[in-house]
């Protein structure tokens, strides 16, 4: 019986030691985690000096500007097939990125994206575009007409700050103003 009692007492002592060690380790970790940056020794009457943090500013990315006056410009679409363009969640807009030959913009409800080919000297422009799939009240008709017109564009005319996008026969499908 004495052997069993010693084993039982020994197990209790080991459990207490492990429990005490676990508590001490936990407290040490909590205290270490809560420490802030070391305090400077400040004499009575002196003010602490705060060192400025130098943040690195991201580089300024200049928007590419094509010399042709058509690409790399945001064009606000004002007319689609002779009808005034309408505002839904925003005004319809179109932009041609000359670096990667992509079309981006907005139908007034959904984003527009795609690719294009462009020949300034022959005033030729061909687009393959798609639009997102959000639903805006009353926007479906304008969106369908705009996407259909963008797909049919073959030519363009630039008159001042107005861009006319034309089909093969020269009919004006879209009119846009430089933003």
Rosetta constraint file for C-alpha pairs under 8 A:
AtomPair CA 1 CA 5 HARMONIC 6.16 0.50
AtomPair CA 2 CA 6 HARMONIC 6.10 0.50
AtomPair CA 3 CA 7 HARMONIC 6.18 0.50
AtomPair CA 4 CA 8 HARMONIC 6.11 0.50
AtomPair CA 5 CA 9 HARMONIC 6.09 0.50
AtomPair CA 6 CA 10 HARMONIC 5.90 0.50
AtomPair CA 7 CA 11 HARMONIC 6.11 0.50
AtomPair CA 8 CA 12 HARMONIC 6.29 0.50
AtomPair CA 9 CA 13 HARMONIC 6.22 0.50
AtomPair CA 10 CA 14 HARMONIC 6.21 0.50
AtomPair CA 11 CA 15 HARMONIC 6.12 0.50
AtomPair CA 12 CA 16 HARMONIC 6.16 0.50
AtomPair CA 13 CA 17 HARMONIC 6.15 0.50
AtomPair CA 14 CA 18 HARMONIC 6.13 0.50
AtomPair CA 15 CA 19 HARMONIC 6.00 0.50
AtomPair CA 16 CA 20 HARMONIC 5.96 0.50
AtomPair CA 17 CA 21 HARMONIC 5.99 0.50
AtomPair CA 18 CA 22 HARMONIC 6.07 0.50
AtomPair CA 19 CA 23 HARMONIC 6.26 0.50
AtomPair CA 20 CA 24 HARMONIC 6.21 0.50
AtomPair CA 21 CA 25 HARMONIC 6.09 0.50
AtomPair CA 22 CA 26 HARMONIC 6.11 0.50
AtomPair CA 23 CA 27 HARMONIC 6.16 0.50
AtomPair CA 24 CA 28 HARMONIC 6.09 0.50
AtomPair CA 25 CA 29 HARMONIC 6.19 0.50
AtomPair CA 26 CA 30 HARMONIC 6.19 0.50
AtomPair CA 27 CA 31 HARMONIC 6.11 0.50
AtomPair CA 28 CA 32 HARMONIC 6.05 0.50
AtomPair CA 29 CA 33 HARMONIC 6.08 0.50
AtomPair CA 30 CA 34 HARMONIC 6.22 0.50
AtomPair CA 31 CA 35 HARMONIC 6.43 0.50
AtomPair CA 40 CA 48 HARMONIC 7.82 0.50
AtomPair CA 42 CA 46 HARMONIC 6.23 0.50
AtomPair CA 42 CA 47 HARMONIC 7.28 0.50
AtomPair CA 42 CA 48 HARMONIC 6.70 0.50
AtomPair CA 63 CA 72 HARMONIC 7.67 0.50
AtomPair CA 64 CA 72 HARMONIC 6.18 0.50
AtomPair CA 64 CA 99 HARMONIC 7.97 0.50
AtomPair CA 65 CA 71 HARMONIC 7.28 0.50
AtomPair CA 65 CA 72 HARMONIC 5.31 0.50
AtomPair CA 65 CA 73 HARMONIC 7.31 0.50
AtomPair CA 66 CA 70 HARMONIC 7.33 0.50
AtomPair CA 66 CA 71 HARMONIC 5.68 0.50
AtomPair CA 66 CA 72 HARMONIC 5.93 0.50
AtomPair CA 66 CA 98 HARMONIC 6.86 0.50
AtomPair CA 68 CA 120 HARMONIC 7.15 0.50
AtomPair CA 69 CA 73 HARMONIC 7.43 0.50
AtomPair CA 70 CA 96 HARMONIC 7.62 0.50
AtomPair CA 70 CA 158 HARMONIC 7.76 0.50
AtomPair CA 70 CA 163 HARMONIC 7.78 0.50
AtomPair CA 71 CA 95 HARMONIC 6.89 0.50
AtomPair CA 71 CA 96 HARMONIC 4.88 0.50
AtomPair CA 71 CA 97 HARMONIC 6.05 0.50
AtomPair CA 71 CA 98 HARMONIC 5.77 0.50
AtomPair CA 72 CA 95 HARMONIC 6.25 0.50
AtomPair CA 72 CA 96 HARMONIC 5.51 0.50
AtomPair CA 72 CA 97 HARMONIC 5.12 0.50
AtomPair CA 72 CA 98 HARMONIC 6.19 0.50
AtomPair CA 73 CA 95 HARMONIC 5.74 0.50
AtomPair CA 73 CA 96 HARMONIC 6.98 0.50
AtomPair CA 73 CA 178 HARMONIC 7.01 0.50
AtomPair CA 73 CA 179 HARMONIC 7.58 0.50
AtomPair CA 74 CA 93 HARMONIC 6.73 0.50
AtomPair CA 74 CA 94 HARMONIC 5.91 0.50
AtomPair CA 74 CA 95 HARMONIC 4.90 0.50
AtomPair CA 74 CA 96 HARMONIC 7.99 0.50
AtomPair CA 74 CA 178 HARMONIC 6.27 0.50
AtomPair CA 74 CA 179 HARMONIC 5.63 0.50
AtomPair CA 75 CA 93 HARMONIC 5.48 0.50
AtomPair CA 75 CA 94 HARMONIC 5.10 0.50
AtomPair CA 75 CA 95 HARMONIC 6.12 0.50
AtomPair CA 75 CA 163 HARMONIC 7.93 0.50
AtomPair CA 75 CA 176 HARMONIC 5.57 0.50
AtomPair CA 75 CA 177 HARMONIC 5.41 0.50
AtomPair CA 75 CA 178 HARMONIC 4.76 0.50
AtomPair CA 75 CA 179 HARMONIC 5.65 0.50
AtomPair CA 76 CA 91 HARMONIC 6.95 0.50
AtomPair CA 76 CA 92 HARMONIC 6.03 0.50
AtomPair CA 76 CA 93 HARMONIC 4.40 0.50
AtomPair CA 76 CA 94 HARMONIC 6.49 0.50
AtomPair CA 76 CA 176 HARMONIC 5.22 0.50
AtomPair CA 76 CA 177 HARMONIC 5.21 0.50
AtomPair CA 76 CA 178 HARMONIC 6.36 0.50
AtomPair CA 76 CA 179 HARMONIC 6.09 0.50
AtomPair CA 77 CA 85 HARMONIC 6.58 0.50
AtomPair CA 77 CA 91 HARMONIC 7.42 0.50
AtomPair CA 77 CA 92 HARMONIC 5.35 0.50
AtomPair CA 77 CA 93 HARMONIC 5.38 0.50
AtomPair CA 77 CA 94 HARMONIC 7.08 0.50
AtomPair CA 77 CA 174 HARMONIC 7.04 0.50
AtomPair CA 77 CA 175 HARMONIC 5.94 0.50
AtomPair CA 77 CA 176 HARMONIC 4.10 0.50
AtomPair CA 77 CA 177 HARMONIC 6.44 0.50
AtomPair CA 78 CA 84 HARMONIC 5.90 0.50
AtomPair CA 78 CA 85 HARMONIC 5.05 0.50
AtomPair CA 78 CA 92 HARMONIC 7.78 0.50
AtomPair CA 78 CA 174 HARMONIC 7.71 0.50
AtomPair CA 78 CA 175 HARMONIC 5.71 0.50
AtomPair CA 78 CA 176 HARMONIC 5.21 0.50
AtomPair CA 78 CA 177 HARMONIC 6.83 0.50
AtomPair CA 79 CA 83 HARMONIC 5.28 0.50
AtomPair CA 79 CA 84 HARMONIC 4.49 0.50
AtomPair CA 79 CA 85 HARMONIC 4.93 0.50
AtomPair CA 79 CA 173 HARMONIC 7.99 0.50
AtomPair CA 79 CA 174 HARMONIC 5.61 0.50
AtomPair CA 79 CA 175 HARMONIC 5.00 0.50
AtomPair CA 79 CA 176 HARMONIC 6.90 0.50
AtomPair CA 80 CA 84 HARMONIC 6.49 0.50
AtomPair CA 80 CA 85 HARMONIC 6.15 0.50
AtomPair CA 80 CA 142 HARMONIC 7.96 0.50
AtomPair CA 80 CA 145 HARMONIC 7.22 0.50
AtomPair CA 80 CA 146 HARMONIC 6.32 0.50
AtomPair CA 80 CA 149 HARMONIC 7.65 0.50
AtomPair CA 80 CA 173 HARMONIC 5.84 0.50
AtomPair CA 80 CA 174 HARMONIC 4.72 0.50
AtomPair CA 80 CA 175 HARMONIC 6.67 0.50
AtomPair CA 81 CA 145 HARMONIC 7.89 0.50
AtomPair CA 81 CA 149 HARMONIC 7.69 0.50
AtomPair CA 81 CA 172 HARMONIC 6.86 0.50
AtomPair CA 81 CA 173 HARMONIC 4.64 0.50
AtomPair CA 81 CA 174 HARMONIC 6.08 0.50
AtomPair CA 82 CA 172 HARMONIC 7.89 0.50
AtomPair CA 82 CA 173 HARMONIC 7.26 0.50
AtomPair CA 82 CA 174 HARMONIC 7.72 0.50
AtomPair CA 85 CA 91 HARMONIC 7.71 0.50
AtomPair CA 85 CA 92 HARMONIC 7.15 0.50
AtomPair CA 85 CA 142 HARMONIC 7.52 0.50
AtomPair CA 86 CA 91 HARMONIC 6.73 0.50
AtomPair CA 86 CA 92 HARMONIC 7.61 0.50
AtomPair CA 86 CA 108 HARMONIC 7.19 0.50
AtomPair CA 86 CA 142 HARMONIC 7.69 0.50
AtomPair CA 87 CA 91 HARMONIC 4.70 0.50
AtomPair CA 87 CA 92 HARMONIC 7.14 0.50
AtomPair CA 87 CA 108 HARMONIC 5.80 0.50
AtomPair CA 88 CA 108 HARMONIC 5.10 0.50
AtomPair CA 88 CA 109 HARMONIC 5.84 0.50
AtomPair CA 88 CA 136 HARMONIC 7.08 0.50
AtomPair CA 88 CA 137 HARMONIC 7.99 0.50
AtomPair CA 88 CA 139 HARMONIC 6.71 0.50
AtomPair CA 89 CA 108 HARMONIC 5.74 0.50
AtomPair CA 89 CA 109 HARMONIC 5.49 0.50
AtomPair CA 89 CA 136 HARMONIC 7.72 0.50
AtomPair CA 90 CA 106 HARMONIC 7.85 0.50
AtomPair CA 90 CA 108 HARMONIC 4.92 0.50
AtomPair CA 90 CA 109 HARMONIC 6.86 0.50
AtomPair CA 91 CA 106 HARMONIC 7.45 0.50
AtomPair CA 91 CA 107 HARMONIC 7.35 0.50
AtomPair CA 91 CA 108 HARMONIC 4.93 0.50
AtomPair CA 92 CA 105 HARMONIC 7.26 0.50
AtomPair CA 92 CA 106 HARMONIC 5.05 0.50
AtomPair CA 92 CA 107 HARMONIC 4.57 0.50
AtomPair CA 92 CA 108 HARMONIC 4.43 0.50
AtomPair CA 92 CA 109 HARMONIC 7.99 0.50
AtomPair CA 93 CA 105 HARMONIC 5.02 0.50
AtomPair CA 93 CA 106 HARMONIC 5.10 0.50
AtomPair CA 93 CA 107 HARMONIC 6.73 0.50
AtomPair CA 93 CA 108 HARMONIC 7.62 0.50
AtomPair CA 94 CA 103 HARMONIC 7.16 0.50
AtomPair CA 94 CA 104 HARMONIC 5.93 0.50
AtomPair CA 94 CA 105 HARMONIC 4.29 0.50
AtomPair CA 94 CA 106 HARMONIC 6.56 0.50
AtomPair CA 94 CA 112 HARMONIC 7.91 0.50
AtomPair CA 95 CA 103 HARMONIC 5.83 0.50
AtomPair CA 95 CA 104 HARMONIC 5.34 0.50
AtomPair CA 95 CA 105 HARMONIC 5.86 0.50
AtomPair CA 96 CA 101 HARMONIC 6.71 0.50
AtomPair CA 96 CA 102 HARMONIC 5.90 0.50
AtomPair CA 96 CA 103 HARMONIC 4.79 0.50
AtomPair CA 96 CA 104 HARMONIC 6.60 0.50
AtomPair CA 96 CA 116 HARMONIC 7.86 0.50
AtomPair CA 97 CA 101 HARMONIC 5.32 0.50
AtomPair CA 97 CA 102 HARMONIC 5.24 0.50
AtomPair CA 97 CA 103 HARMONIC 6.37 0.50
AtomPair CA 97 CA 104 HARMONIC 7.81 0.50
AtomPair CA 98 CA 102 HARMONIC 7.29 0.50
AtomPair CA 101 CA 115 HARMONIC 5.78 0.50
AtomPair CA 101 CA 116 HARMONIC 5.67 0.50
AtomPair CA 101 CA 117 HARMONIC 6.87 0.50
AtomPair CA 102 CA 113 HARMONIC 7.22 0.50
AtomPair CA 102 CA 114 HARMONIC 5.62 0.50
AtomPair CA 102 CA 115 HARMONIC 4.28 0.50
AtomPair CA 102 CA 116 HARMONIC 6.04 0.50
AtomPair CA 103 CA 112 HARMONIC 7.30 0.50
AtomPair CA 103 CA 113 HARMONIC 5.28 0.50
AtomPair CA 103 CA 114 HARMONIC 4.91 0.50
AtomPair CA 103 CA 115 HARMONIC 5.33 0.50
AtomPair CA 103 CA 116 HARMONIC 6.55 0.50
AtomPair CA 103 CA 127 HARMONIC 7.71 0.50
AtomPair CA 103 CA 129 HARMONIC 7.23 0.50
AtomPair CA 104 CA 111 HARMONIC 7.34 0.50
AtomPair CA 104 CA 112 HARMONIC 5.28 0.50
AtomPair CA 104 CA 113 HARMONIC 4.57 0.50
AtomPair CA 104 CA 114 HARMONIC 6.74 0.50
AtomPair CA 105 CA 111 HARMONIC 5.76 0.50
AtomPair CA 105 CA 112 HARMONIC 4.83 0.50
AtomPair CA 105 CA 113 HARMONIC 6.68 0.50
AtomPair CA 106 CA 110 HARMONIC 5.57 0.50
AtomPair CA 106 CA 111 HARMONIC 4.31 0.50
AtomPair CA 106 CA 112 HARMONIC 5.07 0.50
AtomPair CA 107 CA 111 HARMONIC 6.28 0.50
AtomPair CA 107 CA 112 HARMONIC 6.55 0.50
AtomPair CA 107 CA 131 HARMONIC 7.67 0.50
AtomPair CA 107 CA 142 HARMONIC 7.64 0.50
AtomPair CA 107 CA 143 HARMONIC 5.57 0.50
AtomPair CA 107 CA 146 HARMONIC 7.02 0.50
AtomPair CA 108 CA 139 HARMONIC 7.33 0.50
AtomPair CA 108 CA 143 HARMONIC 7.47 0.50
AtomPair CA 109 CA 134 HARMONIC 6.94 0.50
AtomPair CA 109 CA 135 HARMONIC 7.14 0.50
AtomPair CA 109 CA 136 HARMONIC 5.93 0.50
AtomPair CA 109 CA 139 HARMONIC 6.46 0.50
AtomPair CA 109 CA 143 HARMONIC 7.52 0.50
AtomPair CA 110 CA 131 HARMONIC 6.02 0.50
AtomPair CA 110 CA 132 HARMONIC 5.02 0.50
AtomPair CA 110 CA 133 HARMONIC 6.61 0.50
AtomPair CA 110 CA 134 HARMONIC 6.06 0.50
AtomPair CA 111 CA 131 HARMONIC 5.52 0.50
AtomPair CA 111 CA 132 HARMONIC 5.40 0.50
AtomPair CA 112 CA 129 HARMONIC 6.74 0.50
AtomPair CA 112 CA 130 HARMONIC 5.77 0.50
AtomPair CA 112 CA 131 HARMONIC 4.44 0.50
AtomPair CA 112 CA 132 HARMONIC 6.70 0.50
AtomPair CA 113 CA 129 HARMONIC 5.58 0.50
AtomPair CA 113 CA 130 HARMONIC 5.58 0.50
AtomPair CA 113 CA 131 HARMONIC 6.30 0.50
AtomPair CA 114 CA 127 HARMONIC 7.24 0.50
AtomPair CA 114 CA 128 HARMONIC 5.55 0.50
AtomPair CA 114 CA 129 HARMONIC 4.24 0.50
AtomPair CA 114 CA 130 HARMONIC 6.14 0.50
AtomPair CA 115 CA 127 HARMONIC 5.94 0.50
AtomPair CA 115 CA 128 HARMONIC 5.47 0.50
AtomPair CA 115 CA 129 HARMONIC 6.56 0.50
AtomPair CA 116 CA 125 HARMONIC 7.09 0.50
AtomPair CA 116 CA 126 HARMONIC 5.48 0.50
AtomPair CA 116 CA 127 HARMONIC 4.32 0.50
AtomPair CA 116 CA 128 HARMONIC 6.17 0.50
AtomPair CA 117 CA 125 HARMONIC 5.80 0.50
AtomPair CA 117 CA 126 HARMONIC 5.29 0.50
AtomPair CA 117 CA 127 HARMONIC 6.66 0.50
AtomPair CA 118 CA 123 HARMONIC 7.76 0.50
AtomPair CA 118 CA 124 HARMONIC 5.77 0.50
AtomPair CA 118 CA 125 HARMONIC 4.64 0.50
AtomPair CA 118 CA 126 HARMONIC 6.64 0.50
AtomPair CA 119 CA 123 HARMONIC 5.81 0.50
AtomPair CA 119 CA 124 HARMONIC 5.06 0.50
AtomPair CA 119 CA 125 HARMONIC 6.50 0.50
AtomPair CA 120 CA 124 HARMONIC 6.47 0.50
AtomPair CA 123 CA 155 HARMONIC 5.61 0.50
AtomPair CA 123 CA 156 HARMONIC 5.63 0.50
AtomPair CA 123 CA 157 HARMONIC 7.04 0.50
AtomPair CA 124 CA 154 HARMONIC 5.72 0.50
AtomPair CA 124 CA 155 HARMONIC 4.39 0.50
AtomPair CA 124 CA 156 HARMONIC 6.37 0.50
AtomPair CA 125 CA 153 HARMONIC 6.62 0.50
AtomPair CA 125 CA 154 HARMONIC 5.00 0.50
AtomPair CA 125 CA 155 HARMONIC 5.10 0.50
AtomPair CA 125 CA 156 HARMONIC 6.59 0.50
AtomPair CA 126 CA 151 HARMONIC 7.59 0.50
AtomPair CA 126 CA 152 HARMONIC 7.83 0.50
AtomPair CA 126 CA 153 HARMONIC 5.82 0.50
AtomPair CA 126 CA 154 HARMONIC 5.12 0.50
AtomPair CA 126 CA 155 HARMONIC 7.47 0.50
AtomPair CA 127 CA 150 HARMONIC 6.45 0.50
AtomPair CA 127 CA 151 HARMONIC 5.78 0.50
AtomPair CA 127 CA 152 HARMONIC 7.86 0.50
AtomPair CA 127 CA 153 HARMONIC 6.79 0.50
AtomPair CA 128 CA 150 HARMONIC 7.71 0.50
AtomPair CA 128 CA 151 HARMONIC 5.91 0.50
AtomPair CA 129 CA 147 HARMONIC 7.02 0.50
AtomPair CA 129 CA 150 HARMONIC 7.07 0.50
AtomPair CA 129 CA 151 HARMONIC 6.60 0.50
AtomPair CA 130 CA 147 HARMONIC 6.98 0.50
AtomPair CA 131 CA 147 HARMONIC 7.46 0.50
AtomPair CA 135 CA 139 HARMONIC 7.50 0.50
AtomPair CA 135 CA 140 HARMONIC 7.49 0.50
AtomPair CA 136 CA 140 HARMONIC 7.25 0.50
AtomPair CA 139 CA 143 HARMONIC 6.04 0.50
AtomPair CA 140 CA 144 HARMONIC 6.04 0.50
AtomPair CA 141 CA 145 HARMONIC 6.17 0.50
AtomPair CA 142 CA 146 HARMONIC 6.00 0.50
AtomPair CA 143 CA 147 HARMONIC 6.14 0.50
AtomPair CA 144 CA 148 HARMONIC 6.05 0.50
AtomPair CA 145 CA 149 HARMONIC 6.04 0.50
AtomPair CA 146 CA 150 HARMONIC 6.10 0.50
AtomPair CA 146 CA 174 HARMONIC 7.99 0.50
AtomPair CA 147 CA 151 HARMONIC 6.25 0.50
AtomPair CA 148 CA 152 HARMONIC 6.49 0.50
AtomPair CA 149 CA 153 HARMONIC 6.40 0.50
AtomPair CA 149 CA 173 HARMONIC 5.96 0.50
AtomPair CA 149 CA 174 HARMONIC 7.22 0.50
AtomPair CA 150 CA 174 HARMONIC 7.98 0.50
AtomPair CA 152 CA 166 HARMONIC 7.97 0.50
AtomPair CA 152 CA 167 HARMONIC 5.65 0.50
AtomPair CA 152 CA 168 HARMONIC 7.77 0.50
AtomPair CA 153 CA 165 HARMONIC 6.15 0.50
AtomPair CA 153 CA 166 HARMONIC 5.37 0.50
AtomPair CA 153 CA 167 HARMONIC 4.62 0.50
AtomPair CA 153 CA 168 HARMONIC 7.10 0.50
AtomPair CA 153 CA 173 HARMONIC 7.50 0.50
AtomPair CA 154 CA 165 HARMONIC 7.67 0.50
AtomPair CA 154 CA 166 HARMONIC 6.10 0.50
AtomPair CA 154 CA 167 HARMONIC 5.08 0.50
AtomPair CA 154 CA 168 HARMONIC 5.35 0.50
AtomPair CA 155 CA 165 HARMONIC 6.09 0.50
AtomPair CA 155 CA 166 HARMONIC 5.00 0.50
AtomPair CA 155 CA 167 HARMONIC 6.20 0.50
AtomPair CA 155 CA 168 HARMONIC 6.74 0.50
AtomPair CA 155 CA 170 HARMONIC 7.24 0.50
AtomPair CA 156 CA 163 HARMONIC 7.05 0.50
AtomPair CA 156 CA 164 HARMONIC 5.51 0.50
AtomPair CA 156 CA 165 HARMONIC 4.54 0.50
AtomPair CA 156 CA 166 HARMONIC 5.53 0.50
AtomPair CA 157 CA 163 HARMONIC 5.90 0.50
AtomPair CA 157 CA 164 HARMONIC 5.05 0.50
AtomPair CA 157 CA 165 HARMONIC 6.64 0.50
AtomPair CA 157 CA 166 HARMONIC 7.77 0.50
AtomPair CA 158 CA 162 HARMONIC 5.94 0.50
AtomPair CA 158 CA 163 HARMONIC 4.70 0.50
AtomPair CA 158 CA 164 HARMONIC 6.33 0.50
AtomPair CA 159 CA 163 HARMONIC 6.42 0.50
AtomPair CA 159 CA 164 HARMONIC 7.95 0.50
AtomPair CA 161 CA 177 HARMONIC 5.82 0.50
AtomPair CA 161 CA 178 HARMONIC 5.35 0.50
AtomPair CA 162 CA 175 HARMONIC 6.96 0.50
AtomPair CA 162 CA 176 HARMONIC 5.71 0.50
AtomPair CA 162 CA 177 HARMONIC 4.74 0.50
AtomPair CA 162 CA 178 HARMONIC 6.42 0.50
AtomPair CA 163 CA 175 HARMONIC 5.80 0.50
AtomPair CA 163 CA 176 HARMONIC 5.15 0.50
AtomPair CA 163 CA 177 HARMONIC 6.33 0.50
AtomPair CA 163 CA 178 HARMONIC 7.67 0.50
AtomPair CA 164 CA 172 HARMONIC 6.28 0.50
AtomPair CA 164 CA 173 HARMONIC 7.48 0.50
AtomPair CA 164 CA 174 HARMONIC 5.82 0.50
AtomPair CA 164 CA 175 HARMONIC 4.71 0.50
AtomPair CA 164 CA 176 HARMONIC 6.54 0.50
AtomPair CA 165 CA 172 HARMONIC 5.91 0.50
AtomPair CA 165 CA 173 HARMONIC 5.78 0.50
AtomPair CA 165 CA 174 HARMONIC 5.06 0.50
AtomPair CA 165 CA 175 HARMONIC 6.43 0.50
AtomPair CA 166 CA 170 HARMONIC 5.19 0.50
AtomPair CA 166 CA 171 HARMONIC 5.26 0.50
AtomPair CA 166 CA 172 HARMONIC 4.53 0.50
AtomPair CA 166 CA 173 HARMONIC 5.37 0.50
AtomPair CA 166 CA 174 HARMONIC 7.04 0.50
AtomPair CA 167 CA 171 HARMONIC 5.52 0.50
AtomPair CA 167 CA 172 HARMONIC 6.79 0.50
AtomPair CA 167 CA 173 HARMONIC 6.70 0.50
